[in-house]
Amino acid sequence: MSFELRTPRELQRDLARRFKTRRLALNLTQEGLAARAGVSWSSLKRFEHTGLIALEALLRLALVLGCLRDFDRVAADDGPGLGRKSLDEILREPKVRQKGRIK
């Protein structure tokens, strides 16, 4: 099984980079996007630099950028038994040695 664990901070910054890339692809300025989304320019600027933003403001930006539907999958209930493990289950698994200690 292959998976990637990222910190919430890393996810915030990555999301901010993707939103900025999408904004630029649509040739929108920060001021233009903020005005269309009903979000303050300073909130958008902070989001693009730090990844910090209120959820409602993030959803408004997503609406204007045409990616609001992407949020439908967040915390979706796909039912039990789809091969996913919780973090606790992963941490309880025995560790496999990668190196020997005897020379």
PyMOL commands that set and color helices and strands:
alter all, ss='L'
color gray80, all
select helices_A, chain A and resi 8-25+30-37+41-50+55-65+68-73+87-92
alter helices_A, ss='H'
color red, helices_A
deselect
rebuild
show_as cartoon
